[in-house]
Amino acid sequence: MVKGSPPAGHEFIRRTMKALGAQDDLITVRDSLTKHRWPERVQRKPSHDKDMWNAVAQACARPLPLTE
């Protein structure tokens, strides 16, 4: 790693978190939920698994920069 550069995987994690945040926003609106205040039973719904994996796939869809 070059001094002062972000650690390896930084861009992947950033993209993944951004994509998950966007999915969160869509589900919040779609299901008429309060942002950041989902009930526990809603948080644990298996139906959200597909949405989360789609967000991860979206983060992986573009090539990541190579680091030394």
mmJSON file of the N, C-alpha and C atoms, coordinates in Angstrom:
{"data_MODEL":{"atom_site":{
"group_PDB":["ATOM","ATOM","ATOM","ATOM","ATOM","ATOM","ATOM","ATOM","ATOM","ATOM","ATOM","ATOM","ATOM","ATOM","ATOM","ATOM","ATOM","ATOM","ATOM","ATOM","ATOM","ATOM","ATOM","ATOM","ATOM","ATOM","ATOM","ATOM","ATOM","ATOM","ATOM","ATOM","ATOM","ATOM","ATOM","ATOM","ATOM","ATOM","ATOM","ATOM","ATOM","ATOM","ATOM","ATOM","ATOM","ATOM","ATOM","ATOM","ATOM","ATOM","ATOM","ATOM","ATOM","ATOM","ATOM","ATOM","ATOM","ATOM","ATOM","ATOM","ATOM","ATOM","ATOM","ATOM","ATOM","ATOM","ATOM","ATOM","ATOM","ATOM","ATOM","ATOM","ATOM","ATOM","ATOM","ATOM","ATOM","ATOM","ATOM","ATOM","ATOM","ATOM","ATOM","ATOM","ATOM","ATOM","ATOM","ATOM","ATOM","ATOM","ATOM","ATOM","ATOM","ATOM","ATOM","ATOM","ATOM","ATOM","ATOM","ATOM","ATOM","ATOM","ATOM","ATOM","ATOM","ATOM","ATOM","ATOM","ATOM","ATOM","ATOM","ATOM","ATOM","ATOM","ATOM","ATOM","ATOM","ATOM","ATOM","ATOM","ATOM","ATOM","ATOM","ATOM","ATOM","ATOM","ATOM","ATOM","ATOM","ATOM","ATOM","ATOM","ATOM","ATOM","ATOM","ATOM","ATOM","ATOM","ATOM","ATOM","ATOM","ATOM","ATOM","ATOM","ATOM","ATOM","ATOM","ATOM","ATOM","ATOM","ATOM","ATOM","ATOM","ATOM","ATOM","ATOM","ATOM","ATOM","ATOM","ATOM","ATOM","ATOM","ATOM","ATOM","ATOM","ATOM","ATOM","ATOM","ATOM","ATOM","ATOM","ATOM","ATOM","ATOM","ATOM","ATOM","ATOM","ATOM","ATOM","ATOM","ATOM","ATOM","ATOM","ATOM","ATOM","ATOM","ATOM","ATOM","ATOM","ATOM","ATOM","ATOM","ATOM","ATOM","ATOM","ATOM","ATOM","ATOM","ATOM","ATOM","ATOM","ATOM","ATOM","ATOM"],
"id":[1,2,3,4,5,6,7,8,9,10,11,12,13,14,15,16,17,18,19,20,21,22,23,24,25,26,27,28,29,30,31,32,33,34,35,36,37,38,39,40,41,42,43,44,45,46,47,48,49,50,51,52,53,54,55,56,57,58,59,60,61,62,63,64,65,66,67,68,69,70,71,72,73,74,75,76,77,78,79,80,81,82,83,84,85,86,87,88,89,90,91,92,93,94,95,96,97,98,99,100,101,102,103,104,105,106,107,108,109,110,111,112,113,114,115,116,117,118,119,120,121,122,123,124,125,126,127,128,129,130,131,132,133,134,135,136,137,138,139,140,141,142,143,144,145,146,147,148,149,150,151,152,153,154,155,156,157,158,159,160,161,162,163,164,165,166,167,168,169,170,171,172,173,174,175,176,177,178,179,180,181,182,183,184,185,186,187,188,189,190,191,192,193,194,195,196,197,198,199,200,201,202,203,204],
"type_symbol":["N","C","C","N","C","C","N","C","C","N","C","C","N","C","C","N","C","C","N","C","C","N","C","C","N","C","C","N","C","C","N","C","C","N","C","C","N","C","C","N","C","C","N","C","C","N","C","C","N","C","C","N","C","C","N","C","C","N","C","C","N","C","C","N","C","C","N","C","C","N","C","C","N","C","C","N","C","C","N","C","C","N","C","C","N","C","C","N","C","C","N","C","C","N","C","C","N","C","C","N","C","C","N","C","C","N","C","C","N","C","C","N","C","C","N","C","C","N","C","C","N","C","C","N","C","C","N","C","C","N","C","C","N","C","C","N","C","C","N","C","C","N","C","C","N","C","C","N","C","C","N","C","C","N","C","C","N","C","C","N","C","C","N","C","C","N","C","C","N","C","C","N","C","C","N","C","C","N","C","C","N","C","C","N","C","C","N","C","C","N","C","C","N","C","C","N","C","C","N","C","C","N","C","C"],
"label_atom_id":["N","CA","C","N","CA","C","N","CA","C","N","CA","C","N","CA","C","N","CA","C","N","CA","C","N","CA","C","N","CA","C","N","CA","C","N","CA","C","N","CA","C","N","CA","C","N","CA","C","N","CA","C","N","CA","C","N","CA","C","N","CA","C","N","CA","C","N","CA","C","N","CA","C","N","CA","C","N","CA","C","N","CA","C","N","CA","C","N","CA","C","N","CA","C","N","CA","C","N","CA","C","N","CA","C","N","CA","C","N","CA","C","N","CA","C","N","CA","C","N","CA","C","N","CA","C","N","CA","C","N","CA","C","N","CA","C","N","CA","C","N","CA","C","N","CA","C","N","CA","C","N","CA","C","N","CA","C","N","CA","C","N","CA","C","N","CA","C","N","CA","C","N","CA","C","N","CA","C","N","CA","C","N","CA","C","N","CA","C","N","CA","C","N","CA","C","N","CA","C","N","CA","C","N","CA","C","N","CA","C","N","CA","C","N","CA","C","N","CA","C","N","CA","C","N","CA","C","N","CA","C","N","CA","C","N","CA","C"],
"label_alt_id":[null,null,null,null,null,null,null,null,null,null,null,null,null,null,null,null,null,null,null,null,null,null,null,null,null,null,null,null,null,null,null,null,null,null,null,null,null,null,null,null,null,null,null,null,null,null,null,null,null,null,null,null,null,null,null,null,null,null,null,null,null,null,null,null,null,null,null,null,null,null,null,null,null,null,null,null,null,null,null,null,null,null,null,null,null,null,null,null,null,null,null,null,null,null,null,null,null,null,null,null,null,null,null,null,null,null,null,null,null,null,null,null,null,null,null,null,null,null,null,null,null,null,null,null,null,null,null,null,null,null,null,null,null,null,null,null,null,null,null,null,null,null,null,null,null,null,null,null,null,null,null,null,null,null,null,null,null,null,null,null,null,null,null,null,null,null,null,null,null,null,null,null,null,null,null,null,null,null,null,null,null,null,null,null,null,null,null,null,null,null,null,null,null,null,null,null,null,null,null,null,null,null,null,null],
"label_comp_id":["MET","MET","MET","VAL","VAL","VAL","LYS","LYS","LYS","GLY","GLY","GLY","SER","SER","SER","PRO","PRO","PRO","PRO","PRO","PRO","ALA","ALA","ALA","GLY","GLY","GLY","HIS","HIS","HIS","GLU","GLU","GLU","PHE","PHE","PHE","ILE","ILE","ILE","ARG","ARG","ARG","ARG","ARG","ARG","THR","THR","THR","MET","MET","MET","LYS","LYS","LYS","ALA","ALA","ALA","LEU","LEU","LEU","GLY","GLY","GLY","ALA","ALA","ALA","GLN","GLN","GLN","ASP","ASP","ASP","ASP","ASP","ASP","LEU","LEU","LEU","ILE","ILE","ILE","THR","THR","THR","VAL","VAL","VAL","ARG","ARG","ARG","ASP","ASP","ASP","SER","SER","SER","LEU","LEU","LEU","THR","THR","THR","LYS","LYS","LYS","HIS","HIS","HIS","ARG","ARG","ARG","TRP","TRP","TRP","PRO","PRO","PRO","GLU","GLU","GLU","ARG","ARG","ARG","VAL","VAL","VAL","GLN","GLN","GLN","ARG","ARG","ARG","LYS","LYS","LYS","PRO","PRO","PRO","SER","SER","SER","HIS","HIS","HIS","ASP","ASP","ASP","LYS","LYS","LYS","ASP","ASP","ASP","MET","MET","MET","TRP","TRP","TRP","ASN","ASN","ASN","ALA","ALA","ALA","VAL","VAL","VAL","ALA","ALA","ALA","GLN","GLN","GLN","ALA","ALA","ALA","CYS","CYS","CYS","ALA","ALA","ALA","ARG","ARG","ARG","PRO","PRO","PRO","LEU","LEU","LEU","PRO","PRO","PRO","LEU","LEU","LEU","THR","THR","THR","GLU","GLU","GLU"],
"label_asym_id":["A","A","A","A","A","A","A","A","A","A","A","A","A","A","A","A","A","A","A","A","A","A","A","A","A","A","A","A","A","A","A","A","A","A","A","A","A","A","A","A","A","A","A","A","A","A","A","A","A","A","A","A","A","A","A","A","A","A","A","A","A","A","A","A","A","A","A","A","A","A","A","A","A","A","A","A","A","A","A","A","A","A","A","A","A","A","A","A","A","A","A","A","A","A","A","A","A","A","A","A","A","A","A","A","A","A","A","A","A","A","A","A","A","A","A","A","A","A","A","A","A","A","A","A","A","A","A","A","A","A","A","A","A","A","A","A","A","A","A","A","A","A","A","A","A","A","A","A","A","A","A","A","A","A","A","A","A","A","A","A","A","A","A","A","A","A","A","A","A","A","A","A","A","A","A","A","A","A","A","A","A","A","A","A","A","A","A","A","A","A","A","A","A","A","A","A","A","A","A","A","A","A","A","A"],
"label_entity_id":["1","1","1","1","1","1","1","1","1","1","1","1","1","1","1","1","1","1","1","1","1","1","1","1","1","1","1","1","1","1","1","1","1","1","1","1","1","1","1","1","1","1","1","1","1","1","1","1","1","1","1","1","1","1","1","1","1","1","1","1","1","1","1","1","1","1","1","1","1","1","1","1","1","1","1","1","1","1","1","1","1","1","1","1","1","1","1","1","1","1","1","1","1","1","1","1","1","1","1","1","1","1","1","1","1","1","1","1","1","1","1","1","1","1","1","1","1","1","1","1","1","1","1","1","1","1","1","1","1","1","1","1","1","1","1","1","1","1","1","1","1","1","1","1","1","1","1","1","1","1","1","1","1","1","1","1","1","1","1","1","1","1","1","1","1","1","1","1","1","1","1","1","1","1","1","1","1","1","1","1","1","1","1","1","1","1","1","1","1","1","1","1","1","1","1","1","1","1","1","1","1","1","1","1"],
"label_seq_id":[1,1,1,2,2,2,3,3,3,4,4,4,5,5,5,6,6,6,7,7,7,8,8,8,9,9,9,10,10,10,11,11,11,12,12,12,13,13,13,14,14,14,15,15,15,16,16,16,17,17,17,18,18,18,19,19,19,20,20,20,21,21,21,22,22,22,23,23,23,24,24,24,25,25,25,26,26,26,27,27,27,28,28,28,29,29,29,30,30,30,31,31,31,32,32,32,33,33,33,34,34,34,35,35,35,36,36,36,37,37,37,38,38,38,39,39,39,40,40,40,41,41,41,42,42,42,43,43,43,44,44,44,45,45,45,46,46,46,47,47,47,48,48,48,49,49,49,50,50,50,51,51,51,52,52,52,53,53,53,54,54,54,55,55,55,56,56,56,57,57,57,58,58,58,59,59,59,60,60,60,61,61,61,62,62,62,63,63,63,64,64,64,65,65,65,66,66,66,67,67,67,68,68,68],
"pdbx_PDB_ins_code":[null,null,null,null,null,null,null,null,null,null,null,null,null,null,null,null,null,null,null,null,null,null,null,null,null,null,null,null,null,null,null,null,null,null,null,null,null,null,null,null,null,null,null,null,null,null,null,null,null,null,null,null,null,null,null,null,null,null,null,null,null,null,null,null,null,null,null,null,null,null,null,null,null,null,null,null,null,null,null,null,null,null,null,null,null,null,null,null,null,null,null,null,null,null,null,null,null,null,null,null,null,null,null,null,null,null,null,null,null,null,null,null,null,null,null,null,null,null,null,null,null,null,null,null,null,null,null,null,null,null,null,null,null,null,null,null,null,null,null,null,null,null,null,null,null,null,null,null,null,null,null,null,null,null,null,null,null,null,null,null,null,null,null,null,null,null,null,null,null,null,null,null,null,null,null,null,null,null,null,null,null,null,null,null,null,null,null,null,null,null,null,null,null,null,null,null,null,null,null,null,null,null,null,null],
"Cartn_x":[0.85,0.0,0.895,0.522,1.244,0.823,1.789,1.489,0.497,-0.533,-1.552,-2.692,-2.589,-3.674,-4.659,-5.916,-6.894,-6.503,-6.913,-6.579,-7.243,-6.671,-7.239,-8.685,-9.552,-10.965,-11.817,-11.185,-11.915,-13.016,-12.679,-13.653,-14.812,-14.52,-15.583,-16.535,-15.989,-16.826,-17.647,-17.031,-17.744,-18.921,-18.66,-19.724,-20.831,-20.439,-21.428,-22.318,-21.709,-22.493,-23.417,-22.934,-23.757,-24.949,-24.703,-25.776,-26.788,-26.302,-27.213,-28.048,-27.445,-28.18,-29.283,-28.984,-29.991,-31.149,-30.824,-31.868,-32.709,-32.064,-32.763,-33.777,-33.357,-34.254,-35.457,-35.197,-36.291,-37.29,-36.772,-37.65,-38.434,-37.795,-38.461,-39.678,-39.511,-40.616,-41.646,-41.172,-42.064,-42.971,-42.399,-43.149,-43.693,-43.631,-44.14,-43.578,-42.26,-41.577,-40.99,-40.634,-39.95,-38.455,-37.772,-36.343,-35.583,-34.722,-33.878,-34.675,-35.932,-36.75,-37.612,-37.037,-37.788,-38.035,-39.247,-39.486,-38.609,-38.262,-37.392,-37.937,-39.228,-39.817,-39.635,-39.645,-39.442,-37.962,-37.065,-35.635,-35.229,-35.872,-35.487,-36.226,-37.046,-37.807,-36.866,-36.996,-36.161,-36.361,-37.483,-37.729,-36.729,-36.052,-35.053,-33.712,-33.521,-32.248,-31.936,-32.937,-32.728,-32.325,-32.974,-32.636,-31.191,-30.776,-29.402,-28.381,-28.634,-27.687,-27.651,-28.782,-28.782,-27.922,-27.946,-27.105,-25.631,-25.276,-23.875,-23.475,-24.352,-24.063,-23.875,-24.665,-24.536,-23.169,-22.717,-21.399,-20.275,-20.489,-19.465,-19.514,-20.548,-20.77,-19.715,-19.171,-18.155,-16.78,-15.795,-14.434,-13.92,-13.172,-12.561,-11.145,-10.665,-9.286,-8.296,-7.21,-6.163,-5.321,-4.922,-4.031,-2.758,-1.696,-0.411,-0.25],
"Cartn_y":[-1.176,0.0,1.239,2.19,3.451,4.327,4.954,5.794,6.895,7.048,8.062,7.598,6.409,5.911,5.108,5.004,4.234,2.756,2.034,0.611,-0.192,-1.343,-2.222,-2.552,-2.547,-2.857,-1.653,-0.523,0.69,1.037,1.041,1.424,0.431,-0.865,-1.874,-1.659,-1.448,-1.236,0.042,1.103,2.366,2.168,1.501,1.249,0.381,-0.638,-1.544,-0.808,-0.008,0.732,1.75,2.38,3.341,2.63,1.473,0.714,0.208,-0.263,-0.712,0.456,1.626,2.81,3.189,3.068,3.379,2.374,1.082,0.059,0.349,0.726,1.074,2.18,3.191,4.312,3.845,2.988,2.483,1.653,0.774,-0.078,0.766,1.779,2.66,3.318,3.821,4.472,3.436,2.349,1.311,0.74,0.499,-0.145,0.848,2.15,3.212,3.097,2.951,2.848,4.202,4.33,5.528,5.301,6.217,6.061,5.863,4.858,4.498,4.043,3.717,3.279,2.067,1.156,-0.027,-0.907,-1.429,-2.376,-3.626,-4.254,-5.441,-6.522,-6.776,-7.829,-7.512,-6.237,-5.833,-5.978,-5.603,-5.717,-7.153,-8.108,-9.52,-10.276,-9.591,-10.258,-10.868,-12.149,-12.788,-12.18,-11.526,-10.914,-9.805,-9.269,-8.223,-8.792,-10.092,-10.704,-10.448,-10.64,-10.44,-8.989,-8.044,-6.629,-6.358,-6.93,-6.709,-7.315,-8.536,-9.165,-8.437,-7.892,-7.08,-5.836,-5.238,-4.071,-4.443,-5.59,-6.045,-6.328,-6.973,-7.245,-5.951,-4.95,-3.64,-3.035,-3.183,-2.652,-3.368,-4.633,-5.437,-5.278,-4.657,-4.623,-3.832,-2.789,-1.983,-2.426,-2.37,-2.75,-1.838,-2.436,-1.672,-1.284,-0.142,0.253,-0.72,-0.963,-1.815,-1.014,-1.659,-1.014,-1.822,-1.151,-1.832,-2.4],
"Cartn_z":[0.0,0.0,0.0,-0.794,-0.879,0.299,0.947,2.099,1.711,2.525,2.271,1.389,0.822,-0.028,0.826,0.374,1.14,1.18,2.192,2.281,1.162,0.857,-0.167,0.197,-0.767,-0.551,-0.183,0.038,0.435,-0.563,-1.84,-2.873,-2.932,-2.792,-2.809,-1.634,-0.442,0.739,0.571,0.062,-0.151,-1.106,-2.226,-3.213,-2.62,-1.87,-1.286,-0.294,0.578,1.56,0.889,-0.168,-0.907,-1.565,-2.176,-2.822,-1.791,-0.628,0.428,0.954,1.065,1.51,0.538,-0.748,-1.765,-1.691,-1.485,-1.348,-0.108,0.975,2.211,1.952,1.222,0.911,0.087,-0.901,-1.742,-0.94,-0.09,0.722,1.716,2.29,3.249,2.603,1.391,0.684,0.243,-0.366,-0.886,0.194,1.387,2.468,3.497,3.178,4.059,5.479,5.562,6.852,7.244,8.501,8.975,8.82,8.155,7.896,9.209,9.219,10.367,11.589,11.421,12.555,12.16,11.411,11.015,12.236,12.395,13.482,13.305,14.406,14.384,13.454,13.498,12.651,11.167,10.797,9.407,9.029,9.942,9.669,9.354,9.992,9.865,8.76,7.989,6.929,5.881,5.612,4.584,3.193,2.984,1.671,1.364,2.373,2.149,1.67,1.814,1.408,-0.07,-0.914,-2.349,-2.634,-1.979,-2.164,-1.747,-0.625,-0.153,-1.117,-1.582,-2.513,-3.845,-4.276,-5.505,-5.331,-4.154,-3.888,-3.944,-3.374,-3.424,-4.87,-5.625,-7.039,-7.815,-7.507,-8.16,-7.849,-6.616,-6.229,-6.966,-7.295,-7.986,-9.505,-10.023,-11.468,-12.23,-11.624,-12.282,-11.814,-12.711,-12.305,-11.189,-10.282,-9.198,-9.586,-9.093,-9.406,-8.764,-9.458,-8.92,-7.94,-6.842,-5.881,-5.785,-5.399,-5.271,-3.89],
"occupancy":[1.0,1.0,1.0,1.0,1.0,1.0,1.0,1.0,1.0,1.0,1.0,1.0,1.0,1.0,1.0,1.0,1.0,1.0,1.0,1.0,1.0,1.0,1.0,1.0,1.0,1.0,1.0,1.0,1.0,1.0,1.0,1.0,1.0,1.0,1.0,1.0,1.0,1.0,1.0,1.0,1.0,1.0,1.0,1.0,1.0,1.0,1.0,1.0,1.0,1.0,1.0,1.0,1.0,1.0,1.0,1.0,1.0,1.0,1.0,1.0,1.0,1.0,1.0,1.0,1.0,1.0,1.0,1.0,1.0,1.0,1.0,1.0,1.0,1.0,1.0,1.0,1.0,1.0,1.0,1.0,1.0,1.0,1.0,1.0,1.0,1.0,1.0,1.0,1.0,1.0,1.0,1.0,1.0,1.0,1.0,1.0,1.0,1.0,1.0,1.0,1.0,1.0,1.0,1.0,1.0,1.0,1.0,1.0,1.0,1.0,1.0,1.0,1.0,1.0,1.0,1.0,1.0,1.0,1.0,1.0,1.0,1.0,1.0,1.0,1.0,1.0,1.0,1.0,1.0,1.0,1.0,1.0,1.0,1.0,1.0,1.0,1.0,1.0,1.0,1.0,1.0,1.0,1.0,1.0,1.0,1.0,1.0,1.0,1.0,1.0,1.0,1.0,1.0,1.0,1.0,1.0,1.0,1.0,1.0,1.0,1.0,1.0,1.0,1.0,1.0,1.0,1.0,1.0,1.0,1.0,1.0,1.0,1.0,1.0,1.0,1.0,1.0,1.0,1.0,1.0,1.0,1.0,1.0,1.0,1.0,1.0,1.0,1.0,1.0,1.0,1.0,1.0,1.0,1.0,1.0,1.0,1.0,1.0,1.0,1.0,1.0,1.0,1.0,1.0],
"B_iso_or_equiv":[0.0,0.0,0.0,0.0,0.0,0.0,0.0,0.0,0.0,0.0,0.0,0.0,0.0,0.0,0.0,0.0,0.0,0.0,0.0,0.0,0.0,0.0,0.0,0.0,0.0,0.0,0.0,0.0,0.0,0.0,0.0,0.0,0.0,0.0,0.0,0.0,0.0,0.0,0.0,0.0,0.0,0.0,0.0,0.0,0.0,0.0,0.0,0.0,0.0,0.0,0.0,0.0,0.0,0.0,0.0,0.0,0.0,0.0,0.0,0.0,0.0,0.0,0.0,0.0,0.0,0.0,0.0,0.0,0.0,0.0,0.0,0.0,0.0,0.0,0.0,0.0,0.0,0.0,0.0,0.0,0.0,0.0,0.0,0.0,0.0,0.0,0.0,0.0,0.0,0.0,0.0,0.0,0.0,0.0,0.0,0.0,0.0,0.0,0.0,0.0,0.0,0.0,0.0,0.0,0.0,0.0,0.0,0.0,0.0,0.0,0.0,0.0,0.0,0.0,0.0,0.0,0.0,0.0,0.0,0.0,0.0,0.0,0.0,0.0,0.0,0.0,0.0,0.0,0.0,0.0,0.0,0.0,0.0,0.0,0.0,0.0,0.0,0.0,0.0,0.0,0.0,0.0,0.0,0.0,0.0,0.0,0.0,0.0,0.0,0.0,0.0,0.0,0.0,0.0,0.0,0.0,0.0,0.0,0.0,0.0,0.0,0.0,0.0,0.0,0.0,0.0,0.0,0.0,0.0,0.0,0.0,0.0,0.0,0.0,0.0,0.0,0.0,0.0,0.0,0.0,0.0,0.0,0.0,0.0,0.0,0.0,0.0,0.0,0.0,0.0,0.0,0.0,0.0,0.0,0.0,0.0,0.0,0.0,0.0,0.0,0.0,0.0,0.0,0.0],
"pdbx_formal_charge":[null,null,null,null,null,null,null,null,null,null,null,null,null,null,null,null,null,null,null,null,null,null,null,null,null,null,null,null,null,null,null,null,null,null,null,null,null,null,null,null,null,null,null,null,null,null,null,null,null,null,null,null,null,null,null,null,null,null,null,null,null,null,null,null,null,null,null,null,null,null,null,null,null,null,null,null,null,null,null,null,null,null,null,null,null,null,null,null,null,null,null,null,null,null,null,null,null,null,null,null,null,null,null,null,null,null,null,null,null,null,null,null,null,null,null,null,null,null,null,null,null,null,null,null,null,null,null,null,null,null,null,null,null,null,null,null,null,null,null,null,null,null,null,null,null,null,null,null,null,null,null,null,null,null,null,null,null,null,null,null,null,null,null,null,null,null,null,null,null,null,null,null,null,null,null,null,null,null,null,null,null,null,null,null,null,null,null,null,null,null,null,null,null,null,null,null,null,null,null,null,null,null,null,null],
"auth_seq_id":[1,1,1,2,2,2,3,3,3,4,4,4,5,5,5,6,6,6,7,7,7,8,8,8,9,9,9,10,10,10,11,11,11,12,12,12,13,13,13,14,14,14,15,15,15,16,16,16,17,17,17,18,18,18,19,19,19,20,20,20,21,21,21,22,22,22,23,23,23,24,24,24,25,25,25,26,26,26,27,27,27,28,28,28,29,29,29,30,30,30,31,31,31,32,32,32,33,33,33,34,34,34,35,35,35,36,36,36,37,37,37,38,38,38,39,39,39,40,40,40,41,41,41,42,42,42,43,43,43,44,44,44,45,45,45,46,46,46,47,47,47,48,48,48,49,49,49,50,50,50,51,51,51,52,52,52,53,53,53,54,54,54,55,55,55,56,56,56,57,57,57,58,58,58,59,59,59,60,60,60,61,61,61,62,62,62,63,63,63,64,64,64,65,65,65,66,66,66,67,67,67,68,68,68],
"auth_comp_id":["MET","MET","MET","VAL","VAL","VAL","LYS","LYS","LYS","GLY","GLY","GLY","SER","SER","SER","PRO","PRO","PRO","PRO","PRO","PRO","ALA","ALA","ALA","GLY","GLY","GLY","HIS","HIS","HIS","GLU","GLU","GLU","PHE","PHE","PHE","ILE","ILE","ILE","ARG","ARG","ARG","ARG","ARG","ARG","THR","THR","THR","MET","MET","MET","LYS","LYS","LYS","ALA","ALA","ALA","LEU","LEU","LEU","GLY","GLY","GLY","ALA","ALA","ALA","GLN","GLN","GLN","ASP","ASP","ASP","ASP","ASP","ASP","LEU","LEU","LEU","ILE","ILE","ILE","THR","THR","THR","VAL","VAL","VAL","ARG","ARG","ARG","ASP","ASP","ASP","SER","SER","SER","LEU","LEU","LEU","THR","THR","THR","LYS","LYS","LYS","HIS","HIS","HIS","ARG","ARG","ARG","TRP","TRP","TRP","PRO","PRO","PRO","GLU","GLU","GLU","ARG","ARG","ARG","VAL","VAL","VAL","GLN","GLN","GLN","ARG","ARG","ARG","LYS","LYS","LYS","PRO","PRO","PRO","SER","SER","SER","HIS","HIS","HIS","ASP","ASP","ASP","LYS","LYS","LYS","ASP","ASP","ASP","MET","MET","MET","TRP","TRP","TRP","ASN","ASN","ASN","ALA","ALA","ALA","VAL","VAL","VAL","ALA","ALA","ALA","GLN","GLN","GLN","ALA","ALA","ALA","CYS","CYS","CYS","ALA","ALA","ALA","ARG","ARG","ARG","PRO","PRO","PRO","LEU","LEU","LEU","PRO","PRO","PRO","LEU","LEU","LEU","THR","THR","THR","GLU","GLU","GLU"],
"auth_asym_id":["A","A","A","A","A","A","A","A","A","A","A","A","A","A","A","A","A","A","A","A","A","A","A","A","A","A","A","A","A","A","A","A","A","A","A","A","A","A","A","A","A","A","A","A","A","A","A","A","A","A","A","A","A","A","A","A","A","A","A","A","A","A","A","A","A","A","A","A","A","A","A","A","A","A","A","A","A","A","A","A","A","A","A","A","A","A","A","A","A","A","A","A","A","A","A","A","A","A","A","A","A","A","A","A","A","A","A","A","A","A","A","A","A","A","A","A","A","A","A","A","A","A","A","A","A","A","A","A","A","A","A","A","A","A","A","A","A","A","A","A","A","A","A","A","A","A","A","A","A","A","A","A","A","A","A","A","A","A","A","A","A","A","A","A","A","A","A","A","A","A","A","A","A","A","A","A","A","A","A","A","A","A","A","A","A","A","A","A","A","A","A","A","A","A","A","A","A","A","A","A","A","A","A","A"],
"auth_atom_id":["N","CA","C","N","CA","C","N","CA","C","N","CA","C","N","CA","C","N","CA","C","N","CA","C","N","CA","C","N","CA","C","N","CA","C","N","CA","C","N","CA","C","N","CA","C","N","CA","C","N","CA","C","N","CA","C","N","CA","C","N","CA","C","N","CA","C","N","CA","C","N","CA","C","N","CA","C","N","CA","C","N","CA","C","N","CA","C","N","CA","C","N","CA","C","N","CA","C","N","CA","C","N","CA","C","N","CA","C","N","CA","C","N","CA","C","N","CA","C","N","CA","C","N","CA","C","N","CA","C","N","CA","C","N","CA","C","N","CA","C","N","CA","C","N","CA","C","N","CA","C","N","CA","C","N","CA","C","N","CA","C","N","CA","C","N","CA","C","N","CA","C","N","CA","C","N","CA","C","N","CA","C","N","CA","C","N","CA","C","N","CA","C","N","CA","C","N","CA","C","N","CA","C","N","CA","C","N","CA","C","N","CA","C","N","CA","C","N","CA","C","N","CA","C","N","CA","C","N","CA","C","N","CA","C","N","CA","C"],
"pdbx_PDB_model_num":[1,1,1,1,1,1,1,1,1,1,1,1,1,1,1,1,1,1,1,1,1,1,1,1,1,1,1,1,1,1,1,1,1,1,1,1,1,1,1,1,1,1,1,1,1,1,1,1,1,1,1,1,1,1,1,1,1,1,1,1,1,1,1,1,1,1,1,1,1,1,1,1,1,1,1,1,1,1,1,1,1,1,1,1,1,1,1,1,1,1,1,1,1,1,1,1,1,1,1,1,1,1,1,1,1,1,1,1,1,1,1,1,1,1,1,1,1,1,1,1,1,1,1,1,1,1,1,1,1,1,1,1,1,1,1,1,1,1,1,1,1,1,1,1,1,1,1,1,1,1,1,1,1,1,1,1,1,1,1,1,1,1,1,1,1,1,1,1,1,1,1,1,1,1,1,1,1,1,1,1,1,1,1,1,1,1,1,1,1,1,1,1,1,1,1,1,1,1,1,1,1,1,1,1]
}}}
